Amino acid sequence: QIQLAESGGDLVQPGRSLTLSCAVSGAVASISAMRWYRQCPGKTRELVAEIVIGTSTDYGDFVKGRFTIFRDIDKKSTTLRMSNLQPEDTAVYYCNVDRRGRAYWGQGTQVTVSS
């Protein structure tokens, strides 16, 4: 089993930066991918960023170089650094990992970008 706990969501002004963190516990050794998703108000959940362990890093088209995903070498955490946030980035951000063909999700953390 895997447990995920996001933190770092906040209310920020447009143009500011924010870092989200996700603590991962349980059988982390077999995790094959770590991701961040978001769900904007009234929209479906979308991929923000992913790290496929030992393979690649990828981002949603809307990121446009503003966000960076990191992970600890032991896969016990993943971090999403976000810069130049805009009101359209307002969403609940979710941490997600894959382990042996199964996806695990955190509860989400709210990011609100508003002046």
FENWO-V414141 format. One record per residue. N is the residue number from 1. RES is the residue in three letters. PHI is phi in degrees with one decimal (NA if undefined). PSI is psi in degrees with one decimal (* if undefined). D_LAST is the distance of its C-alpha to the last C-alpha in Angstrom with 2 decimals. Layout:
[[N;RES;PHI;PSI;D_LAST] [N;RES;PHI;PSI;D_LAST]]
This chain:
[[1;GLN;NA;153.4;40.41] [2;ILE;-128.4;138.1;36.94] [3;GLN;-120.9;138.2;34.10] [4;LEU;-124.5;139.9;30.48] [5;ALA;-139.8;111.6;27.73] [6;GLU;-85.6;154.7;24.14] [7;SER;-154.0;165.2;21.82] [8;GLY;107.0;-9.2;18.67] [9;GLY;-62.5;148.2;16.03] [10;ASP;-164.3;173.8;12.86] [11;LEU;-96.1;121.5;9.21] [12;VAL;-132.2;158.5;7.60] [13;GLN;-83.4;154.1;4.94] [14;PRO;-55.7;140.6;6.40] [15;GLY;90.2;-11.8;9.81] [16;ARG;-86.3;173.7;10.52] [17;SER;-113.7;160.0;13.58] [18;LEU;-155.5;144.5;14.90] [19;THR;-118.9;126.6;18.52] [20;LEU;-102.5;145.1;20.01] [21;SER;-126.5;151.3;23.60] [22;CYS;-135.4;116.7;26.35] [23;ALA;-88.6;130.9;29.54] [24;VAL;-116.7;130.9;32.57] [25;SER;-134.7;162.6;35.83] [26;GLY;106.9;-145.6;39.16] [27;ALA;-81.9;69.9;41.23] [28;VAL;-76.1;-22.1;38.93] [29;ALA;-59.1;-32.5;41.76] [30;SER;-92.2;8.5;42.09] [31;ILE;-65.1;132.7;38.45] [32;SER;-107.9;-17.9;38.48] [33;ALA;-155.2;148.1;34.82] [34;MET;-129.7;133.6;31.42] [35;ARG;-139.7;160.8;28.32] [36;TRP;-121.8;131.5;24.68] [37;TYR;-117.6;166.4;23.75] [38;ARG;-143.6;155.6;20.67] [39;GLN;-128.8;106.7;20.42] [40;CYS;-77.6;154.0;17.52] [41;PRO;-53.1;126.9;17.46] [42;GLY;76.0;6.7;20.64] [43;LYS;-122.5;167.0;21.87] [44;THR;-81.9;160.5;24.60] [45;ARG;-65.8;138.6;24.37] [46;GLU;-133.9;152.7;24.35] [47;LEU;-74.3;129.9;25.45] [48;VAL;-95.9;-51.6;22.96] [49;ALA;-159.4;151.8;25.54] [50;GLU;-146.6;149.5;29.07] [51;ILE;-120.9;118.5;31.83] [52;VAL;-93.6;114.5;35.32] [53;ILE;-53.8;124.0;37.33] [54;GLY;75.3;6.9;39.63] [55;THR;-127.9;-65.7;38.76] [56;SER;-156.5;164.5;35.42] [57;THR;-126.5;138.6;31.65] [58;ASP;-144.6;158.3;29.66] [59;TYR;-136.8;152.9;26.13] [60;GLY;-64.9;151.8;24.64] [61;ASP;-58.9;-31.8;24.52] [62;PHE;-72.6;-13.5;20.75] [63;VAL;-66.8;-44.7;20.45] [64;LYS;51.4;45.0;21.78] [65;GLY;78.0;6.3;22.43] [66;ARG;-88.6;-23.7;19.04] [67;PHE;-115.7;150.9;20.32] [68;THR;-136.6;132.7;23.54] [69;ILE;-101.3;139.6;25.61] [70;PHE;-130.1;161.5;28.09] [71;ARG;-144.1;151.0;30.78] [72;ASP;-73.9;151.0;33.19] [73;ILE;-60.4;-28.1;36.77] [74;ASP;-91.3;4.3;37.91] [75;LYS;62.1;24.9;35.37] [76;LYS;-94.3;0.2;34.23] [77;SER;-161.6;155.5;30.57] [78;THR;-137.5;146.3;28.14] [79;THR;-127.9;141.0;24.84] [80;LEU;-120.4;112.4;22.02] [81;ARG;-96.1;124.4;20.16] [82;MET;-120.0;132.9;17.03] [83;SER;-127.1;164.5;15.53] [84;ASN;47.7;50.0;13.21] [85;LEU;-67.0;144.8;11.25] [86;GLN;-125.1;160.6;9.81] [87;PRO;-53.7;-31.7;8.59] [88;GLU;-72.6;-6.7;12.38] [89;ASP;-85.9;-3.6;13.03] [90;THR;-60.0;124.9;11.96] [91;ALA;-175.5;169.0;15.45] [92;VAL;-91.7;126.8;18.11] [93;TYR;-103.9;130.6;19.74] [94;TYR;-117.7;139.8;23.49] [95;CYS;-91.1;143.1;26.11] [96;ASN;-144.8;138.3;29.42] [97;VAL;-133.8;153.6;32.81] [98;ASP;-107.6;135.2;36.13] [99;ARG;-142.5;116.7;39.38] [100;ARG;50.5;46.5;42.72] [101;GLY;82.4;3.3;41.44] [102;ARG;-118.2;140.6;39.23] [103;ALA;-98.8;139.1;35.44] [104;TYR;-121.2;144.5;33.69] [105;TRP;-128.4;148.2;30.15] [106;GLY;-88.0;-178.7;27.89] [107;GLN;-81.3;-19.1;26.05] [108;GLY;98.8;155.1;22.62] [109;THR;-137.2;135.9;19.43] [110;GLN;-84.6;129.8;16.04] [111;VAL;-117.8;123.2;13.14] [112;THR;-121.8;125.5;9.77] [113;VAL;-113.4;112.1;7.09] [114;SER;-157.5;147.3;3.77] [115;SER;-90.6;*;0.00]]
